[in-house]
Amino acid sequence: MSKREQSGPKVTRTASSALRDPGASKTAKSLAGSALAQAGTSKQSSGSTASTAAKALNDGRTSASTRTLAGSVLTQKSKK
């Protein structure tokens, strides 16, 4: 049986801030939406969302908040 990961309070606060920030990047908003959708549920990240998160983590220009969201999204990716 695998452990079901969920977005925690820190990640949901970061995601909420990103969605309300008019200057946040499209990537940050996409990852924020995914992280919030997974809060309190057993939903998992899609392959395309996980790919977006991986690209954000590999880009050296990514902000700390976007990295937090990307890490959360990747943690919630199914292990298939």
LUMMIKOL-191919 format. One record per residue (C-alpha): y negated, x, z negated; residue number from 1; residue in three letters. Coordinates in pm, whole numbers, plus 50000, padded with zeros to 5 digits. Layout:
<atoms>
{py=Y px=X pz=Z vexvo=NUM paro=ala} .
...
</atoms>
This chain:
<atoms>
{py=50000 px=50000 pz=50000 vexvo=1 paro=met} .
{py=49664 px=50143 pz=50100 vexvo=2 paro=ser} .
{py=49353 px=50135 pz=49888 vexvo=3 paro=lys} .
{py=49086 px=49897 pz=50017 vexvo=4 paro=arg} .
{py=48743 px=50059 pz=50016 vexvo=5 paro=glu} .
{py=48425 px=49855 pz=49978 vexvo=6 paro=gln} .
{py=48057 px=49937 pz=50000 vexvo=7 paro=ser} .
{py=47928 px=50009 pz=49651 vexvo=8 paro=gly} .
{py=47592 px=49926 pz=49494 vexvo=9 paro=pro} .
{py=47424 px=50252 pz=49604 vexvo=10 paro=lys} .
{py=47529 px=50203 pz=49964 vexvo=11 paro=val} .
{py=47427 px=49837 pz=49971 vexvo=12 paro=thr} .
{py=47081 px=49927 pz=49835 vexvo=13 paro=arg} .
{py=47046 px=50199 pz=50099 vexvo=14 paro=thr} .
{py=47162 px=49958 pz=50370 vexvo=15 paro=ala} .
{py=46920 px=49689 pz=50257 vexvo=16 paro=ser} .
{py=46632 px=49936 pz=50264 vexvo=17 paro=ser} .
{py=46727 px=50055 pz=50612 vexvo=18 paro=ala} .
{py=46737 px=49702 pz=50749 vexvo=19 paro=leu} .
{py=46393 px=49621 pz=50601 vexvo=20 paro=arg} .
{py=46235 px=49947 pz=50723 vexvo=21 paro=asp} .
{py=46061 px=49890 pz=51059 vexvo=22 paro=pro} .
{py=46075 px=50264 pz=51128 vexvo=23 paro=gly} .
{py=46450 px=50299 pz=51076 vexvo=24 paro=ala} .
{py=46651 px=50408 pz=51378 vexvo=25 paro=ser} .
{py=46881 px=50176 pz=51570 vexvo=26 paro=lys} .
{py=47176 px=50381 pz=51447 vexvo=27 paro=thr} .
{py=47072 px=50343 pz=51083 vexvo=28 paro=ala} .
{py=47032 px=49967 pz=51123 vexvo=29 paro=lys} .
{py=47371 px=49936 pz=51292 vexvo=30 paro=ser} .
{py=47545 px=50133 pz=51019 vexvo=31 paro=leu} .
{py=47354 px=49939 pz=50752 vexvo=32 paro=ala} .
{py=47471 px=49609 pz=50895 vexvo=33 paro=gly} .
{py=47830 px=49727 pz=50896 vexvo=34 paro=ser} .
{py=47810 px=49859 pz=50540 vexvo=35 paro=ala} .
{py=47659 px=49533 pz=50413 vexvo=36 paro=leu} .
{py=47919 px=49324 pz=50596 vexvo=37 paro=ala} .
{py=48190 px=49520 pz=50416 vexvo=38 paro=gln} .
{py=48041 px=49480 pz=50068 vexvo=39 paro=ala} .
{py=48270 px=49273 pz=49848 vexvo=40 paro=gly} .
{py=48525 px=49212 pz=50123 vexvo=41 paro=thr} .
{py=48832 px=49380 pz=50264 vexvo=42 paro=ser} .
{py=48675 px=49412 pz=50612 vexvo=43 paro=lys} .
{py=48715 px=49746 pz=50785 vexvo=44 paro=gln} .
{py=48496 px=49937 pz=51029 vexvo=45 paro=ser} .
{py=48560 px=49897 pz=51400 vexvo=46 paro=ser} .
{py=48636 px=50195 pz=51620 vexvo=47 paro=gly} .
{py=48297 px=50181 pz=51790 vexvo=48 paro=ser} .
{py=48114 px=50169 pz=51456 vexvo=49 paro=thr} .
{py=48321 px=50460 pz=51327 vexvo=50 paro=ala} .
{py=48234 px=50654 pz=51643 vexvo=51 paro=ser} .
{py=47863 px=50587 pz=51587 vexvo=52 paro=thr} .
{py=47898 px=50703 pz=51227 vexvo=53 paro=ala} .
{py=48076 px=51023 pz=51330 vexvo=54 paro=ala} .
{py=47804 px=51105 pz=51583 vexvo=55 paro=lys} .
{py=47536 px=51046 pz=51319 vexvo=56 paro=ala} .
{py=47709 px=51284 pz=51078 vexvo=57 paro=leu} .
{py=47744 px=51552 pz=51345 vexvo=58 paro=asn} .
{py=47375 px=51530 pz=51444 vexvo=59 paro=asp} .
{py=47172 px=51773 pz=51236 vexvo=60 paro=gly} .
{py=46860 px=51555 pz=51261 vexvo=61 paro=arg} .
{py=47014 px=51257 pz=51080 vexvo=62 paro=thr} .
{py=46837 px=51146 pz=50762 vexvo=63 paro=ser} .
{py=47009 px=51149 pz=50423 vexvo=64 paro=ala} .
{py=47016 px=50770 pz=50401 vexvo=65 paro=ser} .
{py=47177 px=50738 pz=50745 vexvo=66 paro=thr} .
{py=47434 px=51001 pz=50642 vexvo=67 paro=arg} .
{py=47513 px=50795 pz=50330 vexvo=68 paro=thr} .
{py=47569 px=50485 pz=50543 vexvo=69 paro=leu} .
{py=47776 px=50676 pz=50799 vexvo=70 paro=ala} .
{py=47999 px=50820 pz=50528 vexvo=71 paro=gly} .
{py=48059 px=50476 pz=50382 vexvo=72 paro=ser} .
{py=48141 px=50328 pz=50720 vexvo=73 paro=val} .
{py=48387 px=50607 pz=50799 vexvo=74 paro=leu} .
{py=48554 px=50571 pz=50460 vexvo=75 paro=thr} .
{py=48620 px=50207 pz=50542 vexvo=76 paro=gln} .
{py=48779 px=50278 pz=50881 vexvo=77 paro=lys} .
{py=49144 px=50178 pz=50906 vexvo=78 paro=ser} .
{py=49383 px=50473 pz=50911 vexvo=79 paro=lys} .
{py=49564 px=50357 pz=51227 vexvo=80 paro=lys} .
</atoms>
